[in-house]
């Protein structure tokens, strides 16, 4: 073995021996930070109390910075007007009695201790809607060497929110959450806002509501009970309802039913189902109206979809009533009076041509009135007598009696034809009215449906 190899072996032996000598001292080096933290904790809280406001000068206001992060929308109860949120609330302030020199404690500049050991600001939610008392979150606070205290705590808040459902299901809501001190005025505790609003970085998307933002503003108010001002911070949650589910489950069925209702005017009167269709549609709309009323809060303003339901039900009611009147016109018997002259000229003339209501074999756009059969003329004396060998008066009397019977039959037939024409005129008038109201009510239903559906776009 050369000199170089002996030197390397000797150096390795010395390194191993040194490591074995320092090994028993390693736990003491690793536990130094823990011992320093215990010493710091004992020194800080030897004469500390969490009951008093931690300021060196009692006339000085303590600044508390508030920051809120929206995590989840748990529930929006429109009927009870209560909004339930899951928030992360961060409060920061400076405790004048919890300061130390990091160099005196091995460079230790921050510790984490239970929040119940330090003074905490009594910041509460003013518009709280929960009957249970607030439970303090058992989270730690981060205490820095300069006295800065940071307290991060999760919270489930139930706040009152005025819900306006006048545009339901295309409505937008504004719900405010006001935070402030309950007992300390502005001269003792000043609440300040960090940033321009709540953070939405960790927000979990809601299936019913879309969050447009959560801006915040600071206010200073003076209440009637106290002379000093009380500052607070109000976070306004801007929500817009996701209307896809309501459009599919409540709006589209109503639109289809409302478009089906005017088709009662297109049914033949002899089918006997015209009134039944209107009544069935009205019952279906009533069922949907009851389903809507169960989910909506009682309010003075009627929702948009409720107005649409009411307008559709009114339209169906009027269409059913008009259907009954038109059926009475259709079933006017032979004893009915003739159609008035103005109705023959306007309804059976111009309107029938415009609506293309025609008889069988009649071209569209022309109104061909059935002509009355020519009235039989009374026979002239001596005319139409059969020529024959009989020239006696007795034979002539028998021919005159036969002519009288023939005239009676002709008059009866003429009266029957006139009554039949009057009946056909009333039936044709009923068809014209059916076609006219079909266009009117179908246009109304289509326009109302488009006005409501356009709100979803």
C-alpha positions, 0 to 999 in steps of 0.5 A, a space after each residue: 500500500 502506497 503513501 497515497 492509499 494510507 492517507 485516504 484510509 486514515 482520512 476515512 477513519 477520522 470522518 467515521 470517528 467524528 460522525 460517531 462522536 457527534 451522533 448523540 448530540 443530534 437530537 439535542 440540535 433538532 429539539 432546540 427549535 421546540 424548546 425555544 418555542 416553548 420558552 417563547 410561549 411561556 415568556 409571552 403568556 406569563 402576564 398576558 390576558 385575552 380579555 382586554 383590547 391589545 393596544 398600548 394606548 387605550 385611546 388608540 383604535 385597533 385596525 382589523 383587516 377583513 378578507 373573505 373567500 367564497 368557497 360554496 353556495 350551500 342553499 338559497 331558500 327563496 321561500 324563507 329568503 335565507 342564503 347559506 354560504 361556506 366562507 373562509 374568513 381571514 382577520 388580521 390585527 396587531 397585538 401590542 403585547 405579543 412581540 419578541 426579538 427573533 434573535 433572542 429565540 434562535 431566529 424564531 419569527 412566527 408561531 402557531 397557537 390556539 386562537 382561544 389564547 389570544 384576544 380576538 375581535 368580536 366581528 359578527 355577521 349583522 344580517 344573520 338568519 340562524 337561530 343557533 348561537 355562533 360557534 367559535 372556530 377551533 383554528 390556530 392563529 399565526 403570530 409573528 414577532 412584530 405582533 401581527 396576528 392572522 386568524 383564518 377560520 372557515 364559517 357556514 353563514 346563514 344570512 337574510 336576503 331579499 329575494 325578488 322573483 319578478 323575473 323568475 326563472 331569468 332573475 338575478 339576485 343581490 345578497 349582502 353580508 355585513 360584517 362588523 364589531 358588535 360592541 366596539 365602536 369606530 374609536 376602539 376598533 376600525 374594520 377595514 377591507 383588504 382588496 375590492 371584494 371577496 375572492 372567488 379563486 376556490 369557489 365550487 360552481 353551483 348547479 342552480 346559480 351563477 356567481 357574477 362577483 362579490 364586491 365589497 364596500 366599507 361604511 361608517 354608520 351611527 346608530 340610534 343607541 350610541 353616539 360613536 360611529 360603527 364601521 362595517 364591511 358589506 360584501 354583495 353577492 351577485 347571483 344569476 339563476 341558471 334557467 335551463 332546468 326551469 325552461 325544460 321542466 316548466 316553460 317548454 311544456 307550457 309553450 307546447 300546450 299553449 300552441 296546442 290550444 288554438 287547434 280546437 278551432 281547426 277540429 270539425 264541429 261534428 267530431 264533438 271534441 272541440 270543447 273537450 280539447 280546450 278543457 283538457 288544456 286548461 286542466 294541464 295548465 292548472 297542474 303546472 301552475 300549482 307546481 310553480 306555486 309550490 316552489 315560489 315564495 309568496 310575494 306581491 310581484 308575480 313571476 314572469 313565468 307566472 304571468 305567462 301561465 295566467 295569460 295562457 290560461 286566460 287565452 285558453 278560457 276565451 278560446 273555449 268560450 268562443 268555441 261554444 258560441 261557434 258551435 251554436 252557430 254551426 248547429 243552427 237548425 232549419 228554423 233559424 233566421 237567415 244570415 244578416 246581410 252585412 254578415 253575408 257581404 263581409 263574413 261570407 264574402 270578403 273574409 271567406 275569400 281572405 281565409 280561403 274558406 270554400 265549398 267543395 269544388 270551389 276554387 280558393 279565393 272565390 266565394 260562390 254563393 249557392 243559388 236558389 232554385 227558380 221559383 215555379 211560376 203559377 200555370 197560365 190558364 189553359 196552358 199546359 193542358 194535355 191535348 186529347 179527345 176530352 174537352 169536357 169541363 169535368 176533365 178540366 177540373 181534375 187537371 186543375 186539382 192535380 196542378 194545385 197538388 203539384 204547386 203545393 209540393 213545389 212550395 214545400 220543396 222550395 221552403 225546404 231548400 230555403 231552410 237548407 240554404 240558411 242552415 248551410 250559410 250558418 255552418 259556413 259562417 261557423 267555419 269562417 269564424 273558426 278559421 279567423 279565431 284560429 289565426 288570431 289565437 295561434 298568433 297570440 300564443 306564438 308571440 307570448 311564447 317568443 317573448 318569454 323564450 327570448 329572455 333565456 337567450 
